[in-house]
Amino acid sequence: MSRKDQKIYCNCCGKMICLLSEKDRTSFLTVEKEWGYFSDKKDGRIHRMDICESCYEKMVEKFVIPPEEKQVTEFV
Ligand SMILES: [Zn+2]
């Protein structure tokens, strides 16, 4: 559980990312995955994790294929 005391913690490095109330103004990755019928072992479970931006950068560096990147056009 990476959220407690109204704070969000990075699942990867354990550092506090931000207060829960600041989450819309903070850059971090939240992954929520419902493992369904086609999963081998996690059938019917939901996993959620919060990853801070620096851990995200480190994680992506290890990818063989980098994430697809697009420019957000609404802000241009
Ligand atoms: Zn982290």
PDB file of the backbone (N, CA, C, O) and the ligand in Angstrom, with CONECT records:
HET     ZN  A 101       1
ATOM      1  N   MET A   1       0.845  -1.207   0.000  1.00  0.00           N
ATOM      2  CA  MET A   1       0.000   0.000   0.000  1.00  0.00           C
ATOM      3  C   MET A   1       0.872   1.246   0.000  1.00  0.00           C
ATOM      4  O   MET A   1       1.631   1.478   0.941  1.00  0.00           O
ATOM      5  N   SER A   2       0.767   2.027  -1.030  1.00  0.00           N
ATOM      6  CA  SER A   2       1.673   3.167  -1.143  1.00  0.00           C
ATOM      7  C   SER A   2       0.994   4.472  -0.724  1.00  0.00           C
ATOM      8  O   SER A   2       1.590   5.543  -0.840  1.00  0.00           O
ATOM      9  N   ARG A   3      -0.246   4.392  -0.239  1.00  0.00           N
ATOM     10  CA  ARG A   3      -0.913   5.625   0.194  1.00  0.00           C
ATOM     11  C   ARG A   3      -1.339   5.473   1.642  1.00  0.00           C
ATOM     12  O   ARG A   3      -2.145   4.604   1.974  1.00  0.00           O
ATOM     13  N   LYS A   4      -0.795   6.323   2.501  1.00  0.00           N
ATOM     14  CA  LYS A   4      -1.230   6.327   3.889  1.00  0.00           C
ATOM     15  C   LYS A   4      -1.009   7.713   4.474  1.00  0.00           C
ATOM     16  O   LYS A   4      -0.219   8.498   3.949  1.00  0.00           O
ATOM     17  N   ASP A   5      -1.709   8.010   5.562  1.00  0.00           N
ATOM     18  CA  ASP A   5      -1.639   9.327   6.207  1.00  0.00           C
ATOM     19  C   ASP A   5      -1.840  10.463   5.208  1.00  0.00           C
ATOM     20  O   ASP A   5      -1.202  11.510   5.319  1.00  0.00           O
ATOM     21  N   GLN A   6      -2.716  10.260   4.245  1.00  0.00           N
ATOM     22  CA  GLN A   6      -2.998  11.295   3.235  1.00  0.00           C
ATOM     23  C   GLN A   6      -1.772  11.661   2.404  1.00  0.00           C
ATOM     24  O   GLN A   6      -1.687  12.762   1.861  1.00  0.00           O
ATOM     25  N   LYS A   7      -0.816  10.725   2.309  1.00  0.00           N
ATOM     26  CA  LYS A   7       0.382  10.967   1.515  1.00  0.00           C
ATOM     27  C   LYS A   7       0.546   9.840   0.512  1.00  0.00           C
ATOM     28  O   LYS A   7       0.077   8.722   0.727  1.00  0.00           O
ATOM     29  N   ILE A   8       1.216  10.152  -0.583  1.00  0.00           N
ATOM     30  CA  ILE A   8       1.479   9.148  -1.605  1.00  0.00           C
ATOM     31  C   ILE A   8       2.973   8.846  -1.619  1.00  0.00           C
ATOM     32  O   ILE A   8       3.793   9.758  -1.724  1.00  0.00           O
ATOM     33  N   TYR A   9       3.318   7.592  -1.516  1.00  0.00           N
ATOM     34  CA  TYR A   9       4.712   7.164  -1.490  1.00  0.00           C
ATOM     35  C   TYR A   9       5.045   6.419  -2.776  1.00  0.00           C
ATOM     36  O   TYR A   9       4.191   5.753  -3.360  1.00  0.00           O
ATOM     37  N   CYS A  10       6.291   6.539  -3.206  1.00  0.00           N
ATOM     38  CA  CYS A  10       6.756   5.799  -4.377  1.00  0.00           C
ATOM     39  C   CYS A  10       6.939   4.327  -3.994  1.00  0.00           C
ATOM     40  O   CYS A  10       7.666   4.017  -3.050  1.00  0.00           O
ATOM     41  N   ASN A  11       6.296   3.442  -4.708  1.00  0.00           N
ATOM     42  CA  ASN A  11       6.439   2.012  -4.431  1.00  0.00           C
ATOM     43  C   ASN A  11       7.850   1.515  -4.700  1.00  0.00           C
ATOM     44  O   ASN A  11       8.281   0.517  -4.122  1.00  0.00           O
ATOM     45  N   CYS A  12       8.564   2.203  -5.569  1.00  0.00           N
ATOM     46  CA  CYS A  12       9.878   1.733  -5.985  1.00  0.00           C
ATOM     47  C   CYS A  12      10.964   2.143  -4.988  1.00  0.00           C
ATOM     48  O   CYS A  12      11.739   1.290  -4.556  1.00  0.00           O
ATOM     49  N   CYS A  13      11.044   3.426  -4.609  1.00  0.00           N
ATOM     50  CA  CYS A  13      12.120   3.888  -3.724  1.00  0.00           C
ATOM     51  C   CYS A  13      11.622   4.217  -2.326  1.00  0.00           C
ATOM     52  O   CYS A  13      12.442   4.422  -1.432  1.00  0.00           O
ATOM     53  N   GLY A  14      10.318   4.275  -2.097  1.00  0.00           N
ATOM     54  CA  GLY A  14       9.765   4.503  -0.769  1.00  0.00           C
ATOM     55  C   GLY A  14       9.681   5.960  -0.352  1.00  0.00           C
ATOM     56  O   GLY A  14       9.175   6.267   0.728  1.00  0.00           O
ATOM     57  N   LYS A  15      10.168   6.855  -1.187  1.00  0.00           N
ATOM     58  CA  LYS A  15      10.104   8.284  -0.855  1.00  0.00           C
ATOM     59  C   LYS A  15       8.679   8.809  -0.980  1.00  0.00           C
ATOM     60  O   LYS A  15       7.884   8.306  -1.773  1.00  0.00           O
ATOM     61  N   MET A  16       8.368   9.840  -0.176  1.00  0.00           N
ATOM     62  CA  MET A  16       7.068  10.470  -0.313  1.00  0.00           C
ATOM     63  C   MET A  16       7.041  11.262  -1.610  1.00  0.00           C
ATOM     64  O   MET A  16       7.949  12.045  -1.891  1.00  0.00           O
ATOM     65  N   ILE A  17       6.006  11.056  -2.389  1.00  0.00           N
ATOM     66  CA  ILE A  17       5.884  11.801  -3.649  1.00  0.00           C
ATOM     67  C   ILE A  17       5.209  13.139  -3.381  1.00  0.00           C
ATOM     68  O   ILE A  17       5.722  14.180  -3.793  1.00  0.00           O
ATOM     69  N   CYS A  18       4.079  13.131  -2.704  1.00  0.00           N
ATOM     70  CA  CYS A  18       3.339  14.353  -2.419  1.00  0.00           C
ATOM     71  C   CYS A  18       2.207  14.030  -1.456  1.00  0.00           C
ATOM     72  O   CYS A  18       1.968  12.869  -1.125  1.00  0.00           O
ATOM     73  N   LEU A  19       1.524  15.058  -1.017  1.00  0.00           N
ATOM     74  CA  LEU A  19       0.306  14.859  -0.245  1.00  0.00           C
ATOM     75  C   LEU A  19      -0.800  14.424  -1.203  1.00  0.00           C
ATOM     76  O   LEU A  19      -0.811  14.792  -2.378  1.00  0.00           O
ATOM     77  N   LEU A  20      -1.709  13.648  -0.680  1.00  0.00           N
ATOM     78  CA  LEU A  20      -2.820  13.181  -1.506  1.00  0.00           C
ATOM     79  C   LEU A  20      -3.572  14.356  -2.142  1.00  0.00           C
ATOM     80  O   LEU A  20      -4.043  14.264  -3.276  1.00  0.00           O
ATOM     81  N   SER A  21      -3.676  15.454  -1.400  1.00  0.00           N
ATOM     82  CA  SER A  21      -4.398  16.627  -1.905  1.00  0.00           C
ATOM     83  C   SER A  21      -3.658  17.338  -3.028  1.00  0.00           C
ATOM     84  O   SER A  21      -4.247  18.148  -3.743  1.00  0.00           O
ATOM     85  N   GLU A  22      -2.354  17.039  -3.191  1.00  0.00           N
ATOM     86  CA  GLU A  22      -1.557  17.694  -4.247  1.00  0.00           C
ATOM     87  C   GLU A  22      -1.402  16.827  -5.486  1.00  0.00           C
ATOM     88  O   GLU A  22      -0.672  17.198  -6.405  1.00  0.00           O
ATOM     89  N   LYS A  23      -2.067  15.690  -5.532  1.00  0.00           N
ATOM     90  CA  LYS A  23      -1.776  14.720  -6.586  1.00  0.00           C
ATOM     91  C   LYS A  23      -2.074  15.223  -8.002  1.00  0.00           C
ATOM     92  O   LYS A  23      -1.439  14.799  -8.967  1.00  0.00           O
ATOM     93  N   ASP A  24      -3.040  16.128  -8.111  1.00  0.00           N
ATOM     94  CA  ASP A  24      -3.361  16.650  -9.443  1.00  0.00           C
ATOM     95  C   ASP A  24      -2.343  17.676  -9.929  1.00  0.00           C
ATOM     96  O   ASP A  24      -2.326  18.035 -11.107  1.00  0.00           O
ATOM     97  N   ARG A  25      -1.489  18.149  -9.007  1.00  0.00           N
ATOM     98  CA  ARG A  25      -0.477  19.146  -9.373  1.00  0.00           C
ATOM     99  C   ARG A  25       0.925  18.549  -9.350  1.00  0.00           C
ATOM    100  O   ARG A  25       1.909  19.284  -9.434  1.00  0.00           O
ATOM    101  N   THR A  26       1.028  17.228  -9.237  1.00  0.00           N
ATOM    102  CA  THR A  26       2.323  16.564  -9.122  1.00  0.00           C
ATOM    103  C   THR A  26       2.475  15.547 -10.243  1.00  0.00           C
ATOM    104  O   THR A  26       1.510  14.891 -10.636  1.00  0.00           O
ATOM    105  N   SER A  27       3.705  15.421 -10.756  1.00  0.00           N
ATOM    106  CA  SER A  27       3.965  14.465 -11.831  1.00  0.00           C
ATOM    107  C   SER A  27       4.475  13.149 -11.271  1.00  0.00           C
ATOM    108  O   SER A  27       5.583  13.086 -10.739  1.00  0.00           O
ATOM    109  N   PHE A  28       3.691  12.121 -11.385  1.00  0.00           N
ATOM    110  CA  PHE A  28       4.140  10.773 -11.045  1.00  0.00           C
ATOM    111  C   PHE A  28       3.263   9.791 -11.795  1.00  0.00           C
ATOM    112  O   PHE A  28       2.249  10.157 -12.388  1.00  0.00           O
ATOM    113  N   LEU A  29       3.678   8.537 -11.755  1.00  0.00           N
ATOM    114  CA  LEU A  29       2.973   7.510 -12.513  1.00  0.00           C
ATOM    115  C   LEU A  29       2.120   6.663 -11.567  1.00  0.00           C
ATOM    116  O   LEU A  29       2.615   6.156 -10.561  1.00  0.00           O
ATOM    117  N   THR A  30       0.863   6.517 -11.892  1.00  0.00           N
ATOM    118  CA  THR A  30       0.011   5.585 -11.163  1.00  0.00           C
ATOM    119  C   THR A  30      -0.396   4.479 -12.117  1.00  0.00           C
ATOM    120  O   THR A  30      -0.905   4.738 -13.208  1.00  0.00           O
ATOM    121  N   VAL A  31      -0.168   3.254 -11.700  1.00  0.00           N
ATOM    122  CA  VAL A  31      -0.591   2.113 -12.500  1.00  0.00           C
ATOM    123  C   VAL A  31      -1.621   1.342 -11.687  1.00  0.00           C
ATOM    124  O   VAL A  31      -1.360   0.955 -10.548  1.00  0.00           O
ATOM    125  N   GLU A  32      -2.763   1.126 -12.262  1.00  0.00           N
ATOM    126  CA  GLU A  32      -3.753   0.284 -11.613  1.00  0.00           C
ATOM    127  C   GLU A  32      -4.132  -0.807 -12.605  1.00  0.00           C
ATOM    128  O   GLU A  32      -4.589  -0.536 -13.716  1.00  0.00           O
ATOM    129  N   LYS A  33      -3.932  -2.033 -12.177  1.00  0.00           N
ATOM    130  CA  LYS A  33      -4.128  -3.154 -13.096  1.00  0.00           C
ATOM    131  C   LYS A  33      -5.035  -4.195 -12.449  1.00  0.00           C
ATOM    132  O   LYS A  33      -4.750  -4.719 -11.372  1.00  0.00           O
ATOM    133  N   GLU A  34      -6.103  -4.467 -13.120  1.00  0.00           N
ATOM    134  CA  GLU A  34      -6.979  -5.550 -12.687  1.00  0.00           C
ATOM    135  C   GLU A  34      -6.581  -6.805 -13.459  1.00  0.00           C
ATOM    136  O   GLU A  34      -6.755  -6.890 -14.675  1.00  0.00           O
ATOM    137  N   TRP A  35      -6.038  -7.782 -12.715  1.00  0.00           N
ATOM    138  CA  TRP A  35      -5.606  -9.024 -13.348  1.00  0.00           C
ATOM    139  C   TRP A  35      -6.829  -9.924 -13.499  1.00  0.00           C
ATOM    140  O   TRP A  35      -7.419 -10.368 -12.515  1.00  0.00           O
ATOM    141  N   GLY A  36      -7.177 -10.169 -14.694  1.00  0.00           N
ATOM    142  CA  GLY A  36      -8.425 -10.887 -14.939  1.00  0.00           C
ATOM    143  C   GLY A  36      -8.225 -12.356 -15.247  1.00  0.00           C
ATOM    144  O   GLY A  36      -7.233 -12.974 -14.858  1.00  0.00           O
ATOM    145  N   TYR A  37      -9.157 -12.867 -15.926  1.00  0.00           N
ATOM    146  CA  TYR A  37      -9.252 -14.285 -16.247  1.00  0.00           C
ATOM    147  C   TYR A  37      -8.016 -14.830 -16.955  1.00  0.00           C
ATOM    148  O   TYR A  37      -7.655 -15.992 -16.772  1.00  0.00           O
ATOM    149  N   PHE A  38      -7.370 -13.996 -17.759  1.00  0.00           N
ATOM    150  CA  PHE A  38      -6.260 -14.482 -18.580  1.00  0.00           C
ATOM    151  C   PHE A  38      -4.920 -14.468 -17.845  1.00  0.00           C
ATOM    152  O   PHE A  38      -3.906 -14.898 -18.393  1.00  0.00           O
ATOM    153  N   SER A  39      -4.915 -13.978 -16.616  1.00  0.00           N
ATOM    154  CA  SER A  39      -3.692 -13.985 -15.831  1.00  0.00           C
ATOM    155  C   SER A  39      -3.426 -15.381 -15.283  1.00  0.00           C
ATOM    156  O   SER A  39      -4.356 -16.128 -14.979  1.00  0.00           O
ATOM    157  N   ASP A  40      -2.123 -15.731 -15.158  1.00  0.00           N
ATOM    158  CA  ASP A  40      -1.767 -17.063 -14.672  1.00  0.00           C
ATOM    159  C   ASP A  40      -2.077 -17.254 -13.188  1.00  0.00           C
ATOM    160  O   ASP A  40      -2.695 -18.242 -12.788  1.00  0.00           O
ATOM    161  N   LYS A  41      -1.632 -16.279 -12.375  1.00  0.00           N
ATOM    162  CA  LYS A  41      -1.693 -16.481 -10.917  1.00  0.00           C
ATOM    163  C   LYS A  41      -2.490 -15.428 -10.175  1.00  0.00           C
ATOM    164  O   LYS A  41      -2.884 -15.647  -9.029  1.00  0.00           O
ATOM    165  N   LYS A  42      -2.740 -14.269 -10.815  1.00  0.00           N
ATOM    166  CA  LYS A  42      -3.291 -13.149 -10.069  1.00  0.00           C
ATOM    167  C   LYS A  42      -4.779 -12.942 -10.368  1.00  0.00           C
ATOM    168  O   LYS A  42      -5.316 -11.851 -10.174  1.00  0.00           O
ATOM    169  N   ASP A  43      -5.412 -13.968 -10.825  1.00  0.00           N
ATOM    170  CA  ASP A  43      -6.809 -13.930 -11.233  1.00  0.00           C
ATOM    171  C   ASP A  43      -7.693 -13.143 -10.255  1.00  0.00           C
ATOM    172  O   ASP A  43      -7.783 -13.475  -9.073  1.00  0.00           O
ATOM    173  N   GLY A  44      -8.337 -12.104 -10.771  1.00  0.00           N
ATOM    174  CA  GLY A  44      -9.296 -11.360  -9.958  1.00  0.00           C
ATOM    175  C   GLY A  44      -8.699 -10.390  -8.964  1.00  0.00           C
ATOM    176  O   GLY A  44      -9.416  -9.890  -8.097  1.00  0.00           O
ATOM    177  N   ARG A  45      -7.414 -10.105  -9.058  1.00  0.00           N
ATOM    178  CA  ARG A  45      -6.808  -9.157  -8.121  1.00  0.00           C
ATOM    179  C   ARG A  45      -6.505  -7.838  -8.797  1.00  0.00           C
ATOM    180  O   ARG A  45      -6.231  -7.781  -9.995  1.00  0.00           O
ATOM    181  N   ILE A  46      -6.560  -6.789  -8.013  1.00  0.00           N
ATOM    182  CA  ILE A  46      -6.209  -5.466  -8.527  1.00  0.00           C
ATOM    183  C   ILE A  46      -4.911  -5.026  -7.860  1.00  0.00           C
ATOM    184  O   ILE A  46      -4.802  -5.016  -6.634  1.00  0.00           O
ATOM    185  N   HIS A  47      -3.947  -4.669  -8.666  1.00  0.00           N
ATOM    186  CA  HIS A  47      -2.681  -4.138  -8.164  1.00  0.00           C
ATOM    187  C   HIS A  47      -2.637  -2.649  -8.473  1.00  0.00           C
ATOM    188  O   HIS A  47      -2.986  -2.225  -9.575  1.00  0.00           O
ATOM    189  N   ARG A  48      -2.207  -1.855  -7.493  1.00  0.00           N
ATOM    190  CA  ARG A  48      -2.014  -0.446  -7.754  1.00  0.00           C
ATOM    191  C   ARG A  48      -0.657  -0.023  -7.242  1.00  0.00           C
ATOM    192  O   ARG A  48      -0.230  -0.439  -6.165  1.00  0.00           O
ATOM    193  N   MET A  49       0.019   0.808  -8.019  1.00  0.00           N
ATOM    194  CA  MET A  49       1.323   1.310  -7.599  1.00  0.00           C
ATOM    195  C   MET A  49       1.496   2.751  -8.039  1.00  0.00           C
ATOM    196  O   MET A  49       0.957   3.189  -9.055  1.00  0.00           O
ATOM    197  N   ASP A  50       2.268   3.470  -7.238  1.00  0.00           N
ATOM    198  CA  ASP A  50       2.623   4.845  -7.573  1.00  0.00           C
ATOM    199  C   ASP A  50       4.136   4.901  -7.716  1.00  0.00           C
ATOM    200  O   ASP A  50       4.865   4.423  -6.846  1.00  0.00           O
ATOM    201  N   ILE A  51       4.599   5.472  -8.790  1.00  0.00           N
ATOM    202  CA  ILE A  51       6.031   5.518  -9.088  1.00  0.00           C
ATOM    203  C   ILE A  51       6.430   6.980  -9.287  1.00  0.00           C
ATOM    204  O   ILE A  51       5.822   7.688 -10.090  1.00  0.00           O
ATOM    205  N   CYS A  52       7.458   7.433  -8.551  1.00  0.00           N
ATOM    206  CA  CYS A  52       7.888   8.830  -8.685  1.00  0.00           C
ATOM    207  C   CYS A  52       8.579   9.031 -10.035  1.00  0.00           C
ATOM    208  O   CYS A  52       8.943   8.077 -10.721  1.00  0.00           O
ATOM    209  N   GLU A  53       8.744  10.303 -10.389  1.00  0.00           N
ATOM    210  CA  GLU A  53       9.261  10.599 -11.722  1.00  0.00           C
ATOM    211  C   GLU A  53      10.685  10.074 -11.913  1.00  0.00           C
ATOM    212  O   GLU A  53      11.010   9.589 -12.997  1.00  0.00           O
ATOM    213  N   SER A  54      11.549  10.158 -10.887  1.00  0.00           N
ATOM    214  CA  SER A  54      12.935   9.707 -11.081  1.00  0.00           C
ATOM    215  C   SER A  54      12.993   8.182 -11.196  1.00  0.00           C
ATOM    216  O   SER A  54      13.804   7.663 -11.962  1.00  0.00           O
ATOM    217  N   CYS A  55      12.152   7.449 -10.453  1.00  0.00           N
ATOM    218  CA  CYS A  55      12.111   5.995 -10.626  1.00  0.00           C
ATOM    219  C   CYS A  55      11.536   5.630 -11.988  1.00  0.00           C
ATOM    220  O   CYS A  55      11.951   4.650 -12.608  1.00  0.00           O
ATOM    221  N   TYR A  56      10.598   6.410 -12.436  1.00  0.00           N
ATOM    222  CA  TYR A  56      10.051   6.184 -13.771  1.00  0.00           C
ATOM    223  C   TYR A  56      11.143   6.307 -14.831  1.00  0.00           C
ATOM    224  O   TYR A  56      11.250   5.476 -15.733  1.00  0.00           O
ATOM    225  N   GLU A  57      11.960   7.372 -14.702  1.00  0.00           N
ATOM    226  CA  GLU A  57      13.059   7.567 -15.648  1.00  0.00           C
ATOM    227  C   GLU A  57      14.017   6.373 -15.654  1.00  0.00           C
ATOM    228  O   GLU A  57      14.443   5.900 -16.707  1.00  0.00           O
ATOM    229  N   LYS A  58      14.350   5.891 -14.423  1.00  0.00           N
ATOM    230  CA  LYS A  58      15.266   4.751 -14.312  1.00  0.00           C
ATOM    231  C   LYS A  58      14.648   3.490 -14.902  1.00  0.00           C
ATOM    232  O   LYS A  58      15.335   2.696 -15.545  1.00  0.00           O
ATOM    233  N   MET A  59      13.349   3.311 -14.680  1.00  0.00           N
ATOM    234  CA  MET A  59      12.649   2.132 -15.185  1.00  0.00           C
ATOM    235  C   MET A  59      12.639   2.132 -16.721  1.00  0.00           C
ATOM    236  O   MET A  59      12.887   1.113 -17.365  1.00  0.00           O
ATOM    237  N   VAL A  60      12.346   3.299 -17.275  1.00  0.00           N
ATOM    238  CA  VAL A  60      12.237   3.413 -18.733  1.00  0.00           C
ATOM    239  C   VAL A  60      13.595   3.214 -19.409  1.00  0.00           C
ATOM    240  O   VAL A  60      13.671   2.687 -20.519  1.00  0.00           O
ATOM    241  N   GLU A  61      14.687   3.647 -18.716  1.00  0.00           N
ATOM    242  CA  GLU A  61      16.033   3.442 -19.259  1.00  0.00           C
ATOM    243  C   GLU A  61      16.350   1.972 -19.517  1.00  0.00           C
ATOM    244  O   GLU A  61      17.141   1.646 -20.403  1.00  0.00           O
ATOM    245  N   LYS A  62      15.723   1.082 -18.730  1.00  0.00           N
ATOM    246  CA  LYS A  62      15.989  -0.349 -18.884  1.00  0.00           C
ATOM    247  C   LYS A  62      15.143  -0.996 -19.973  1.00  0.00           C
ATOM    248  O   LYS A  62      15.377  -2.146 -20.347  1.00  0.00           O
ATOM    249  N   PHE A  63      14.178  -0.272 -20.470  1.00  0.00           N
ATOM    250  CA  PHE A  63      13.325  -0.829 -21.517  1.00  0.00           C
ATOM    251  C   PHE A  63      14.126  -1.067 -22.798  1.00  0.00           C
ATOM    252  O   PHE A  63      14.953  -0.241 -23.184  1.00  0.00           O
ATOM    253  N   VAL A  64      13.879  -2.173 -23.434  1.00  0.00           N
ATOM    254  CA  VAL A  64      14.502  -2.432 -24.737  1.00  0.00           C
ATOM    255  C   VAL A  64      13.836  -1.543 -25.799  1.00  0.00           C
ATOM    256  O   VAL A  64      14.495  -0.988 -26.678  1.00  0.00           O
ATOM    257  N   ILE A  65      12.522  -1.430 -25.686  1.00  0.00           N
ATOM    258  CA  ILE A  65      11.769  -0.557 -26.587  1.00  0.00           C
ATOM    259  C   ILE A  65      11.242   0.614 -25.749  1.00  0.00           C
ATOM    260  O   ILE A  65      10.460   0.399 -24.822  1.00  0.00           O
ATOM    261  N   PRO A  66      11.648   1.819 -26.054  1.00  0.00           N
ATOM    262  CA  PRO A  66      11.211   2.951 -25.229  1.00  0.00           C
ATOM    263  C   PRO A  66       9.713   3.204 -25.347  1.00  0.00           C
ATOM    264  O   PRO A  66       9.098   2.799 -26.333  1.00  0.00           O
ATOM    265  N   PRO A  67       9.110   3.871 -24.352  1.00  0.00           N
ATOM    266  CA  PRO A  67       7.679   4.160 -24.447  1.00  0.00           C
ATOM    267  C   PRO A  67       7.384   5.065 -25.641  1.00  0.00           C
ATOM    268  O   PRO A  67       8.209   5.887 -26.040  1.00  0.00           O
ATOM    269  N   GLU A  68       6.222   4.897 -26.181  1.00  0.00           N
ATOM    270  CA  GLU A  68       5.796   5.758 -27.282  1.00  0.00           C
ATOM    271  C   GLU A  68       5.606   7.174 -26.735  1.00  0.00           C
ATOM    272  O   GLU A  68       5.080   7.361 -25.638  1.00  0.00           O
ATOM    273  N   GLU A  69       6.032   8.145 -27.497  1.00  0.00           N
ATOM    274  CA  GLU A  69       5.956   9.520 -27.020  1.00  0.00           C
ATOM    275  C   GLU A  69       5.156  10.373 -27.989  1.00  0.00           C
ATOM    276  O   GLU A  69       5.365  10.335 -29.202  1.00  0.00           O
ATOM    277  N   LYS A  70       4.251  11.132 -27.432  1.00  0.00           N
ATOM    278  CA  LYS A  70       3.454  12.054 -28.246  1.00  0.00           C
ATOM    279  C   LYS A  70       3.431  13.403 -27.563  1.00  0.00           C
ATOM    280  O   LYS A  70       3.552  13.491 -26.342  1.00  0.00           O
ATOM    281  N   GLN A  71       3.278  14.431 -28.333  1.00  0.00           N
ATOM    282  CA  GLN A  71       3.136  15.764 -27.767  1.00  0.00           C
ATOM    283  C   GLN A  71       1.664  15.985 -27.413  1.00  0.00           C
ATOM    284  O   GLN A  71       0.770  15.661 -28.194  1.00  0.00           O
ATOM    285  N   VAL A  72       1.429  16.543 -26.221  1.00  0.00           N
ATOM    286  CA  VAL A  72       0.055  16.891 -25.855  1.00  0.00           C
ATOM    287  C   VAL A  72      -0.313  18.159 -26.615  1.00  0.00           C
ATOM    288  O   VAL A  72       0.263  19.223 -26.390  1.00  0.00           O
ATOM    289  N   THR A  73      -1.269  18.033 -27.507  1.00  0.00           N
ATOM    290  CA  THR A  73      -1.557  19.161 -28.393  1.00  0.00           C
ATOM    291  C   THR A  73      -2.418  20.244 -27.741  1.00  0.00           C
ATOM    292  O   THR A  73      -2.398  21.398 -28.170  1.00  0.00           O
ATOM    293  N   GLU A  74      -3.172  19.869 -26.705  1.00  0.00           N
ATOM    294  CA  GLU A  74      -4.063  20.857 -26.070  1.00  0.00           C
ATOM    295  C   GLU A  74      -3.324  22.063 -25.489  1.00  0.00           C
ATOM    296  O   GLU A  74      -3.875  23.160 -25.406  1.00  0.00           O
ATOM    297  N   PHE A  75      -2.051  21.842 -25.082  1.00  0.00           N
ATOM    298  CA  PHE A  75      -1.318  22.907 -24.409  1.00  0.00           C
ATOM    299  C   PHE A  75      -0.508  23.759 -25.380  1.00  0.00           C
ATOM    300  O   PHE A  75       0.080  24.761 -24.973  1.00  0.00           O
ATOM    301  N   VAL A  76      -0.468  23.385 -26.632  1.00  0.00           N
ATOM    302  CA  VAL A  76       0.367  24.105 -27.601  1.00  0.00           C
ATOM    303  C   VAL A  76      -0.345  25.380 -28.066  1.00  0.00           C
ATOM    304  O   VAL A  76       0.195  26.125 -28.883  1.00  0.00           O
TER     305      VAL A  76
HETATM  306 ZN    ZN A 101      10.740   6.527  -6.503  1.00  0.00          ZN2+
END
